[in-house]
Amino acid sequence: MPAIQTLSSILGLSLASGINLYAAVLVVGLGVRYGWIGGLPAELHVLANPVILIIAGVLYLLEFFADKIPFVSVLWDTIHTVIRPLGGAALALASASNMNPTAQVIAFLAGGSIALGTHSTKMGYRLLGHASPEPVSNSIFSLAEDFGVVGLVLLVYKHPLIAVGVAVALLIAMGLIAPLLFRTITFLFSGLVGRFKSLFGGTDAACQLPPWLERELARDGGANWRVHRCFARSFPGVSKMKRGYLAMSGGRVMFAAKGYLGPKIMPVSNVETRRGLIFDILTVRAGDRPATIYFTKDCSHQIPVVSNAS
């Protein structure tokens, strides 16, 4: 294959594998078998084998239905955390079979890394959606992914130069949203751990303060602060799902988080709590603006249902 076609195949199949490995295998295999796409290296022709097509088809159907069910899709994605990157690495290596051994190793490593990044991105925004699960939007996301995989793979072999541009744009977009997705995964993992601890009587009576927060609270003339970890769902000047702290002393309540420009500490008022299954949600006023904070179940027992309204 020409160099641009090889690059297109490596990037495109790696990205597609991280989203839906079985759909990518099916499209390439069927495309080779029925002559829709050509000029592929012999190593990719194996995907047209009827046995591989049947196995990929069955697994794709399982994924098609599992991916449409909230939380079942999370379990399915978790199982595929190893499978999709390995599949992406294998397809990238097969695409680079006409290159020298050094380039093949680079293609293998890049393919696995890209597939892992795409898979992690998919898990992250799916988990963000599951924070308030709703099956219709979940199904729309899943169908969009399926169509996207099919379109990307066909673009790889029909218009490789365009496919390279699309792949690079997707990689840049993944890099931009990666911090939010990482915070979302951390937030939901903390919530599940907190829910598990609370079911068995474990509670977080207090948390170990980071040094910056200890210094800030120490300036308050020795007030006896009770501090708990929380997450900013929507708070002025704080990144979404950013880990923070709620500090309470008497009738005073403060929210604190570490930002890029230093600590941000703001008094809040009109604290009201809504109990949930995995998280409890605090709605507050931060100055003259509304804000929302998530609490995990292992420490939310310390937060009153309705606190000060100063």
BELHUBEL-V398467 format. One record per run of one state. SS is the DSSP state (A for helix, B for strand, O for the rest). FROM is the first residue (numbers start at 1). TO is the last residue. If there is no record, write none. Layout:
((SS:FROM:TO) (SS:FROM:TO))
This chain:
((O:1:2) (A:3:33) (O:34:41) (A:42:48) (O:49:49) (A:50:66) (O:67:71) (A:72:95) (O:96:100) (A:101:130) (O:131:134) (A:135:158) (O:159:159) (A:160:199) (O:200:210) (A:211:218) (O:219:225) (B:226:235) (O:236:237) (B:238:238) (O:239:241) (B:242:249) (O:250:251) (B:252:259) (O:260:261) (B:262:274) (O:275:278) (B:279:286) (O:287:288) (B:289:296) (O:297:299) (A:300:302) (O:303:305) (B:306:306) (O:307:310))
